Amino acid sequence: MEFLSSIVGLIPCFYDHTSKHTVYIRDLKKNLQALSKEMVELNNLYEDVKARVEGAEQRQMMRRKEVGGWICEVEVMVTEVQEILQKGDQEIQKRCLGCCPRNCWSSYKIGKAVSEKLVALSGQIGKGHFDVVAEMLPRPLVDELPMEETVGLELAYGIICGFLKDPQVGIMGLYGMGGVGKTTLLKKINNDFLTTPSDFDVVIWGVVSKPSNIEKIQEVIWNKLQIPRDIWESRSTKEEKAVEILRVLKTKRFVLLLDDIWERLDLLEIGVPHPDAQNKSKIVFTTRSQDVCRQMQAQKSIKVECLSSEAAWTLFQKAVGEETLKSHPHIPRLAKIVAEECKGLPLALITLGRAMVGEKDPSNWDKVIQDLSKFPAEISGMEDELFHRLKVSYDRLSDNVIKSCFTYCSLFSEDWEISNENLYTILDSRGTFG
């Protein structure tokens, strides 16, 4: 009886053999083999694309949305195809004599699903050949710079923040002696853009130093603006690069922070448009010379002063550390004397403070106090960290006469009043004026 039922069930199949629908039943085995083969190809392509994406993401790149969508679609499709292949194999095994289905309707449905999935699979393979799988992440508004906690710069910082909000001030110069904290102050301005809401599109940090290198500054700006590399590299001269920088910066409200300027810098030669009330951009720079502030046409020049006695002592305590200061009852008094000898210069306070970390013998503190007035270069860190920076200022003095004046002044005792007449007489007697 069961055999007769199977024969009756086959009648519609034979009747519609020429119909397009019978192809699903007739070619089921062949299509299953093709689907399995296509699935292997798609899996290989999926693994290749995923490896490229993961490699790019390790380089801080972001996968493209179309690539991410394709990967998700393939992962869903893999599960669906595996289920269809399993059902198809089961259907083939149920066939009478290896070719006639027991249930035409069931075989038809599975055959149709296999055929449709075969088309979908082929489509996914065609879509998966990506030239580019990921792109560079957009640069943040500002890059955080490493810096230590600031002490005693609150007043200057408040003034600078006020000018940053003033539409009439586009260029601002911070000037003062070496080691006074100009770079630290500029870094604080930079880093505060990380947490302070602003209307600026980009904050750019660059170190100029001497001699200034226009192309080096241009490279820094290019990197921050993310001008496509192929476009940038096609600009062979600094003039062409300036045009490209100018084209981009004119569309943005920017803050340009330039550290350690020694002479006038031609902004247009770099490609930087002058800030004005229309573009509302800002340029803030540091220098040791007030003359440079004038040459740069700064609307505001702020002198960064040495720290007050109170702020200097606070900074020195932080550098030395509480453990050292409390190691002996005489050390706090001696430490205050050492701090006072630094005359409020932050770099000197930090350098000396670090040199004294762990020094718990009061006699050694006494020795440092004596050395500061006689042989400061012998104190650990003073020559490398402090003197070479101050020597840069000396080397930049305009001529040998001024340098001679400076060195002869250093021969006088501290707080000695030096009259211009006496100094002139000494220098003249030694042939300084020719």
Secondary structure, 3 states (H helix, E strand, C coil): CHHHHHHHHHHHHHHCCCCCCHHHHHCHHHHHHHHHHHHHHHHHHHHHHHHHHHHHHHCCEEECHHHHHHHHHHHHHHHHHHHHHHHHHHHHHHCECCCECCCHHHHHHHHHHHHHHHHHHHHHHHHCCCCCCEEECCCCCCCCCCCCCCCCCHHHHHHHHHHHCCCCCCEEEEECCCCCCHHHHHHHHHHHCCCCCCCCCEEEEEECCCCCCHHHHHHHHHHHHCCCHHHHHCCCCHHHHHHHHHHHHCCCCEEEEEEEECCCCCHHHHCCCCCCCCCCCEEEEEECCHHHHHHCCCCEEEECCCCCHHHHHHHHHHHHCHHHHCCCCCHHHHHHHHHHHCCCCHHHHHHHHHHCCCCCCHHHHHHHHHHHHHCHHHCCCHHHHHHHHHHHHHHCCCCHHHHHHHHHHCCCCCCCCCCHHHHHHHHHHCCCCC
